[in-house]
Amino acid sequence: MLVEFSVGNYRSFNEPVVLSMVAINKLKHEKLDKINMFSAPRSLSLLKSAAIYGANASGKSNLIKAMSFMRHLILKSSKESQAHESIPVERFRLSDIAKKEPAYFQIIFYLDGRRYRYGFEVDEHRVQAEWLYHIPSQRETRLFIREDDEYDISSVFREGQGVQKRTRNNALFLSTVSQWNGELARRILGWFQRFNVISGLHDISYVAFTLERFREDEIFRQRIVDFVRESDVGIENIEIEEQLLSESQLPEEVLSFVKQLVPGEGIDREKFSSYRVKTTHRRFDAEQKVSGWEEFDMQRQESEGTQKIFNLSGPILDTLESGKVLVIDEIEARLHPLLTRTIVSLFDSNVTNPHNAQLVFATHDTNILSERLLRRDQIWFTEKDRYGATDLYSLAEYKVRNDDPYKKDYLAGRYGAIPFIGDLVGLVSEGLDGKSA
């Protein structure tokens, strides 16, 4: 369970900002409190979803990228292939002070009913600081603190003793302890493996997962088929058939993605498994009665929206099934607003989300920005200040009633986080007049 995520001095974020999934108890909402939040250990109430709004280039995607970067560094930094590589962090570039300081990342989460606080500070060359705390109640218990090459390891974290000598300056200590079979470290990395961050624009990051679950799990396969069928795209059934492709036959975008995953200058010249997704539609006769079935190729003959529904079904159903955390950027891309709203409602439900999975998503879809769908503390905004730095804040910070029209007030600029569009009409018409003259 995700409790809180913080980031500072990364991309458009200068000063640290905090995205909290902790429900604010004073924001009572008679209907939504029963379905949009759940109880965590130590009498803490957490939210099942959080929506992030803001103008283009305001920092929504950068917040998602920050989560993805933290996850990637934790899972990959101790790998031998990273030994001589720089840390791919992008610090805030519009401040002379920020250029001299490390980027900052911290996350608070529950693992096996226990709450932990973990974070680190890095630049392009080294890990400057790292820390891990257990939070049994109000008072934290230190497990380890790292300052450059100095380590303070608690006796409670015995699995880390001696591993500091094996930790490279560009690798995380927690990741290295996991590599040396530290039990708690391995379980924490397992939590981050279940903390999935994907883009709603680029399906390639998760289509393979959907295909694998579809192929290997018959029950999960039927759930995907039902999910797509109920999305009202006219599909009655889905099947896949395996094809073998050589490297030269791979689409360029797939080949590029594979090369990023495989160490070295190239990839092995062996055959790759590819899967053709076949969809089945009803065919009708002259009297509009079903006369048979017609087979379509998903990639060539179905719409991009339909393809996204299928590709996205795997991560969504898996997250709900296992009680994981799913983060999606541009969730509404290529989807009808009613379908996007329904996906969010799957998480904010006791029926379809019995394991308290959590969804964090960035969006421009104001149809979700409804007092009937989200609590105020589930709605977040990103906005840049005059110095080009992103601020992150919640609707809960405003004096707003539960029955106020959130969408209308947001578009009217009451909460900020909207674009201030110049005189594009005048600019374009002036250009046209000049051309005609």
C-alpha positions as CSV (number, residue, x, y, z in Angstrom):
1,M,0.0,0.0,0.0
2,L,1.3,3.4,-1.0
3,V,1.1,6.1,1.8
4,E,3.2,9.0,0.4
5,F,5.6,9.9,-2.4
6,S,8.0,12.9,-2.3
7,V,10.3,14.3,-4.9
8,G,12.6,17.3,-5.2
9,N,15.2,18.8,-7.6
10,Y,14.0,16.5,-10.4
11,R,13.0,17.7,-13.9
12,S,10.5,20.5,-13.2
13,F,10.4,20.0,-9.5
14,N,12.7,22.3,-7.5
15,E,11.6,22.3,-3.8
16,P,10.3,18.9,-2.5
17,V,6.6,18.2,-3.1
18,V,4.5,15.4,-1.5
19,L,1.7,13.3,-3.0
20,S,-0.2,11.8,-0.1
21,M,-2.6,8.9,-0.2
22,V,-3.7,9.5,3.4
23,A,-7.4,10.3,3.7
24,I,-8.1,13.5,5.6
25,N,-10.6,12.5,8.3
26,K,-12.2,15.9,8.6
27,L,-13.3,15.7,4.9
28,K,-16.3,13.6,5.5
29,H,-18.3,12.5,2.5
30,E,-21.2,10.3,3.4
31,K,-21.2,8.3,0.1
32,L,-17.6,8.2,-1.0
33,D,-16.1,7.5,2.4
34,K,-17.5,3.9,2.2
35,I,-15.9,3.1,-1.2
36,N,-13.0,5.4,-1.9
37,M,-10.9,4.8,1.2
38,F,-9.9,1.9,3.3
39,S,-8.3,1.2,6.8
40,A,-4.6,0.6,7.1
41,P,-2.7,-0.6,10.2
42,R,-2.2,1.9,13.0
43,S,-5.6,3.5,12.5
44,L,-4.6,5.1,9.2
45,S,-7.1,5.6,6.4
46,L,-5.8,5.5,2.8
47,L,-7.3,6.5,-0.5
48,K,-7.8,4.0,-3.3
49,S,-7.1,6.5,-6.1
50,A,-5.6,9.9,-6.8
51,A,-6.1,12.1,-9.9
52,I,-3.5,14.7,-11.0
53,Y,-4.7,17.6,-13.1
54,G,-2.7,20.5,-14.6
55,A,-2.0,22.5,-17.7
56,N,0.3,21.1,-20.4
57,A,4.0,21.2,-19.3
58,S,2.9,21.9,-15.7
59,G,4.7,18.8,-14.3
60,K,2.0,16.0,-14.2
61,S,4.1,13.6,-16.3
62,N,7.2,14.6,-14.4
63,L,5.6,13.4,-11.2
64,I,4.9,10.1,-12.9
65,K,8.4,10.0,-14.3
66,A,9.8,10.6,-10.8
67,M,8.0,7.5,-9.5
68,S,9.2,5.5,-12.5
69,F,12.8,6.7,-12.0
70,M,12.8,5.8,-8.3
71,R,11.4,2.3,-9.1
72,H,13.9,1.7,-11.8
73,L,16.9,2.8,-9.8
74,I,15.9,0.6,-6.9
75,L,15.4,-2.5,-9.1
76,K,18.4,-2.0,-11.4
77,S,21.2,0.0,-9.7
78,S,23.0,-2.9,-8.1
79,K,23.2,-4.9,-11.4
80,E,26.7,-5.5,-12.6
81,S,25.8,-4.0,-16.0
82,Q,25.4,-0.6,-14.3
83,A,28.9,-0.6,-12.7
84,H,30.4,2.0,-15.0
85,E,27.3,3.9,-15.9
86,S,26.2,7.3,-14.7
87,I,22.9,7.6,-12.9
88,P,20.2,8.8,-15.4
89,V,18.8,11.5,-13.1
90,E,17.6,14.8,-14.5
91,R,17.9,17.6,-12.0
92,F,16.0,20.9,-12.0
93,R,17.9,23.1,-14.5
94,L,16.4,26.6,-14.0
95,S,18.2,27.2,-10.7
96,D,21.9,27.7,-10.1
97,I,21.5,26.3,-6.5
98,A,19.6,23.2,-7.7
99,K,22.5,22.3,-10.1
100,K,24.8,21.9,-7.1
101,E,22.3,19.8,-5.0
102,P,21.3,16.2,-5.4
103,A,17.8,15.0,-6.5
104,Y,15.6,13.8,-3.7
105,F,13.2,10.9,-3.6
106,Q,11.3,9.4,-0.7
107,I,8.4,6.9,-0.4
108,I,6.3,5.7,2.6
109,F,4.6,2.4,2.1
110,Y,3.1,-0.7,3.9
111,L,4.7,-4.1,3.5
112,D,3.2,-7.1,5.2
113,G,1.3,-4.8,7.5
114,R,4.4,-2.8,8.6
115,R,5.0,0.8,7.5
116,Y,8.4,1.9,6.1
117,R,10.0,5.2,5.0
118,Y,12.7,4.8,2.4
119,G,14.5,7.5,0.3
120,F,17.7,8.6,-1.3
121,E,19.5,11.6,-2.8
122,V,21.5,11.2,-6.0
123,D,23.3,13.1,-8.7
124,E,24.6,11.8,-12.0
125,H,27.6,10.2,-10.5
126,R,26.9,8.9,-7.0
127,V,24.4,8.2,-4.3
128,Q,24.9,11.0,-1.8
129,A,22.4,9.8,0.9
130,E,20.1,6.9,1.5
131,W,17.9,5.9,4.5
132,L,15.4,3.3,5.6
133,Y,13.1,3.6,8.7
134,H,10.5,1.3,10.1
135,I,7.5,3.2,11.5
136,P,5.8,1.0,14.1
137,S,3.8,3.9,15.7
138,Q,4.5,7.6,16.0
139,R,8.2,7.1,16.7
140,E,10.4,5.8,13.9
141,T,13.0,3.0,14.1
142,R,16.2,3.6,12.1
143,L,17.3,0.7,10.0
144,F,20.2,2.4,8.2
145,I,21.4,5.8,7.2
146,R,24.0,6.4,4.5
147,E,25.9,9.7,3.9
148,D,28.2,9.3,0.9
149,D,30.5,6.4,1.9
150,E,29.6,6.6,5.6
151,Y,27.0,4.1,6.9
152,D,25.1,3.9,10.2
153,I,23.5,0.5,10.2
154,S,21.2,-0.5,13.1
155,S,21.5,-3.9,14.8
156,V,17.9,-4.5,13.7
157,F,19.1,-4.5,10.1
158,R,21.8,-7.2,10.5
159,E,21.4,-8.3,6.9
160,G,23.1,-5.0,5.9
161,Q,26.3,-5.6,8.0
162,G,29.3,-5.9,5.8
163,V,27.4,-5.2,2.5
164,Q,28.4,-1.5,2.6
165,K,31.9,-2.6,1.5
166,R,30.3,-4.2,-1.6
167,T,28.1,-1.2,-2.5
168,R,29.3,0.9,-5.4
169,N,29.0,4.7,-5.1
170,N,26.5,4.7,-8.0
171,A,24.4,1.9,-6.5
172,L,21.8,1.9,-3.8
173,F,22.7,0.1,-0.6
174,L,19.2,-1.4,-0.3
175,S,19.4,-2.9,-3.8
176,T,22.9,-4.3,-3.0
177,V,21.7,-5.9,0.2
178,S,18.9,-7.5,-1.8
179,Q,21.5,-8.9,-4.2
180,W,23.2,-10.5,-1.2
181,N,19.9,-12.1,-0.2
182,G,19.0,-9.7,2.6
183,E,15.5,-10.9,3.6
184,L,13.9,-7.5,4.3
185,A,15.7,-5.8,1.3
186,R,14.4,-8.6,-1.0
187,R,10.9,-8.1,0.2
188,I,11.1,-4.3,-0.2
189,L,12.3,-4.8,-3.8
190,G,9.5,-7.2,-4.3
191,W,7.1,-4.4,-3.3
192,F,8.6,-2.1,-5.9
193,Q,8.2,-4.8,-8.5
194,R,4.5,-4.6,-7.7
195,F,4.6,-0.8,-7.9
196,N,3.8,-0.5,-11.6
197,V,4.3,2.8,-13.5
198,I,3.1,2.9,-17.2
199,S,2.2,5.4,-19.9
200,G,-1.3,5.7,-21.3
201,L,0.3,6.8,-24.6
202,H,2.8,4.1,-25.2
203,D,1.4,0.5,-25.0
204,I,4.7,-1.2,-25.6
205,S,5.6,-0.9,-21.9
206,Y,2.8,-3.3,-20.8
207,V,1.4,-5.1,-23.8
208,A,3.9,-7.9,-23.3
209,F,2.5,-8.4,-19.8
210,T,-1.1,-8.6,-21.0
211,L,-0.1,-11.1,-23.7
212,E,1.8,-13.3,-21.2
213,R,-1.0,-13.4,-18.7
214,F,-3.5,-14.1,-21.5
215,R,-1.5,-16.9,-22.8
216,E,-0.6,-18.6,-19.5
217,D,-3.6,-18.2,-17.3
218,E,-6.9,-19.5,-18.6
219,I,-9.0,-17.8,-15.9
220,F,-7.2,-14.5,-16.4
221,R,-7.7,-14.9,-20.1
222,Q,-11.4,-15.1,-19.8
223,R,-11.4,-12.0,-17.5
224,I,-9.6,-10.0,-20.2
225,V,-12.1,-11.2,-22.9
226,D,-15.0,-10.2,-20.6
227,F,-13.3,-6.8,-19.9
228,V,-12.9,-6.0,-23.6
229,R,-16.4,-7.3,-24.4
230,E,-18.0,-5.2,-21.7
231,S,-16.2,-2.1,-23.0
232,D,-18.7,-2.0,-26.0
233,V,-16.2,-2.3,-28.9
234,G,-18.1,-5.0,-30.6
235,I,-15.7,-7.8,-29.8
236,E,-17.1,-11.2,-28.8
237,N,-13.9,-13.2,-28.3
238,I,-10.1,-12.9,-28.4
239,E,-7.5,-15.4,-29.3
240,I,-3.8,-15.3,-29.9
241,E,-1.5,-17.3,-32.1
242,E,2.3,-17.5,-31.8
243,Q,4.5,-16.4,-34.6
244,L,8.3,-16.6,-34.9
245,L,10.0,-13.5,-36.2
246,S,13.7,-12.9,-36.9
247,E,15.4,-9.7,-35.8
248,S,15.0,-8.3,-39.3
249,Q,11.2,-8.8,-39.2
250,L,10.7,-7.0,-35.9
251,P,8.9,-3.6,-36.1
252,E,11.4,-0.8,-35.5
253,E,9.8,0.4,-32.3
254,V,9.9,-3.1,-30.9
255,L,13.5,-3.6,-31.9
256,S,14.5,-0.3,-30.3
257,F,12.7,-1.3,-27.1
258,V,14.3,-4.7,-27.0
259,K,17.8,-3.2,-27.5
260,Q,17.3,-1.0,-24.4
261,L,16.6,-4.1,-22.3
262,V,19.5,-6.3,-23.5
263,P,23.0,-5.3,-22.4
264,G,25.7,-4.8,-25.0
265,E,25.8,-3.2,-28.4
266,G,23.3,-5.5,-30.1
267,I,20.9,-8.3,-29.4
268,D,21.3,-12.0,-30.0
269,R,20.4,-13.0,-33.5
270,E,17.8,-15.5,-32.6
271,K,14.2,-15.7,-33.3
272,F,11.7,-13.9,-31.2
273,S,8.2,-15.0,-30.3
274,S,5.5,-12.7,-31.5
275,Y,1.8,-13.0,-31.0
276,R,-1.0,-12.2,-33.4
277,V,-4.1,-11.1,-31.5
278,K,-7.3,-12.2,-33.3
279,T,-10.7,-10.7,-32.4
280,T,-14.0,-12.1,-33.3
281,H,-17.1,-10.0,-34.3
282,R,-20.6,-11.1,-35.2
283,R,-21.6,-11.0,-38.9
284,F,-25.2,-10.3,-39.8
285,D,-27.5,-11.3,-42.7
286,A,-30.0,-9.2,-44.7
287,E,-32.5,-9.6,-41.8
288,Q,-30.0,-8.3,-39.3
289,K,-29.7,-11.8,-37.7
290,V,-26.4,-13.3,-36.7
291,S,-25.2,-15.3,-39.7
292,G,-21.7,-16.1,-38.5
293,W,-18.4,-14.8,-37.2
294,E,-15.7,-12.6,-38.7
295,E,-12.1,-12.6,-37.6
296,F,-10.1,-9.3,-37.3
297,D,-6.4,-8.7,-36.7
298,M,-6.1,-6.6,-33.6
299,Q,-3.1,-4.5,-34.7
300,R,-4.2,-3.9,-38.3
301,Q,-7.9,-3.8,-38.2
302,E,-9.0,-2.6,-34.7
303,S,-9.0,1.0,-33.6
304,E,-6.1,2.4,-31.5
305,G,-8.7,2.8,-28.7
306,T,-9.6,-0.9,-28.9
307,Q,-6.0,-1.9,-28.9
308,K,-5.4,0.2,-25.8
309,I,-8.4,-1.3,-24.0
310,F,-6.9,-4.8,-24.6
311,N,-3.4,-3.9,-23.7
312,L,-4.4,-2.0,-20.6
313,S,-6.7,-4.7,-19.4
314,G,-3.8,-6.9,-18.1
315,P,-2.3,-4.3,-15.7
316,I,-5.7,-3.2,-14.5
317,L,-7.1,-6.6,-13.8
318,D,-3.8,-7.8,-12.3
319,T,-3.6,-4.8,-10.0
320,L,-7.1,-5.3,-8.8
321,E,-6.6,-9.0,-8.3
322,S,-3.4,-8.7,-6.3
323,G,-3.9,-5.4,-4.4
324,K,-1.0,-3.7,-6.1
325,V,-0.3,0.0,-6.9
326,L,-0.7,1.1,-10.5
327,V,0.4,4.6,-11.8
328,I,-0.7,5.7,-15.2
329,D,0.2,8.8,-17.1
330,E,-2.4,10.1,-19.7
331,I,-4.9,7.5,-18.6
332,E,-7.6,9.0,-20.9
333,A,-5.5,8.9,-24.1
334,R,-7.5,7.1,-26.9
335,L,-10.3,6.2,-24.5
336,H,-13.9,7.4,-24.4
337,P,-14.5,9.6,-21.2
338,L,-17.2,7.1,-19.9
339,L,-14.7,4.2,-20.2
340,T,-12.0,6.2,-18.4
341,R,-14.5,7.1,-15.7
342,T,-15.4,3.4,-15.3
343,I,-11.8,2.3,-15.0
344,V,-11.4,4.7,-12.1
345,S,-14.6,3.5,-10.5
346,L,-13.3,-0.1,-10.6
347,F,-10.7,1.0,-8.0
348,D,-13.0,3.2,-6.0
349,S,-15.2,0.2,-5.2
350,N,-15.5,-2.5,-2.5
351,V,-16.9,-5.0,-5.0
352,T,-14.3,-4.8,-7.8
353,N,-11.5,-3.8,-5.5
354,P,-11.7,-6.0,-2.5
355,H,-7.9,-6.1,-2.0
356,N,-7.5,-2.3,-1.8
357,A,-5.4,-1.8,-4.9
358,Q,-4.5,1.8,-5.6
359,L,-4.5,3.8,-8.8
360,V,-2.6,7.1,-9.3
361,F,-3.2,8.7,-12.6
362,A,-2.5,12.0,-14.5
363,T,-5.2,13.2,-16.8
364,H,-6.9,16.1,-18.6
365,D,-10.3,14.4,-18.5
366,T,-12.4,16.7,-16.4
367,N,-15.4,14.3,-16.6
368,I,-13.6,12.5,-13.7
369,L,-13.3,15.7,-11.8
370,S,-16.7,15.2,-10.1
371,E,-17.9,15.6,-6.6
372,R,-19.9,12.4,-7.1
373,L,-16.8,10.4,-8.0
374,L,-13.8,11.7,-6.0
375,R,-13.2,13.1,-2.5
376,R,-11.4,16.4,-2.3
377,D,-8.2,14.8,-1.0
378,Q,-8.1,12.5,-4.1
379,I,-7.8,15.5,-6.5
380,W,-4.3,17.0,-7.0
381,F,-3.1,19.8,-9.2
382,T,0.3,20.7,-10.7
383,E,1.2,24.3,-11.6
384,K,4.4,26.1,-12.4
385,D,5.5,29.2,-10.6
386,R,7.2,32.2,-12.2
387,Y,10.6,30.5,-11.9
388,G,9.5,27.4,-13.9
389,A,9.2,25.1,-10.9
390,T,6.3,22.8,-10.4
391,D,4.1,23.0,-7.3
392,L,1.8,20.1,-6.3
393,Y,-1.2,20.7,-4.2
394,S,-4.6,19.2,-3.3
395,L,-8.1,20.4,-3.6
396,A,-8.3,19.6,0.1
397,E,-6.3,22.8,0.7
398,Y,-9.3,24.9,-0.6
399,K,-12.4,25.8,1.3
400,V,-14.8,23.8,-0.9
401,R,-18.0,22.0,-0.1
402,N,-18.6,18.4,-1.1
403,D,-21.5,19.4,-3.4
404,D,-19.5,22.2,-5.2
405,P,-19.1,21.6,-9.0
406,Y,-15.4,20.7,-9.1
407,K,-15.2,20.5,-12.9
408,K,-16.9,23.9,-13.5
409,D,-14.9,25.7,-10.9
410,Y,-11.6,24.1,-12.1
411,L,-12.2,25.2,-15.7
412,A,-13.1,28.7,-14.4
413,G,-9.7,28.9,-12.9
414,R,-10.8,28.8,-9.2
415,Y,-8.2,26.2,-8.3
416,G,-5.4,27.3,-10.7
417,A,-3.5,24.7,-12.7
418,I,-5.0,25.7,-16.0
419,P,-3.3,27.2,-19.1
420,F,-3.4,31.0,-19.7
421,I,-3.9,30.9,-23.4
422,G,-2.9,34.0,-25.3
423,D,-4.6,35.6,-28.3
424,L,-4.2,32.6,-30.7
425,V,-7.1,33.8,-32.8
426,G,-5.6,37.2,-33.3
427,L,-2.2,35.7,-34.0
428,V,-3.5,33.2,-36.6
429,S,-5.8,35.7,-38.3
430,E,-3.0,38.3,-38.5
431,G,-0.8,35.7,-40.2
432,L,-3.6,34.8,-42.7
433,D,-4.2,38.5,-43.4
434,G,-0.5,39.0,-44.1
435,K,-0.4,36.0,-46.4
436,S,-3.4,37.1,-48.4
437,A,-2.0,40.6,-48.7
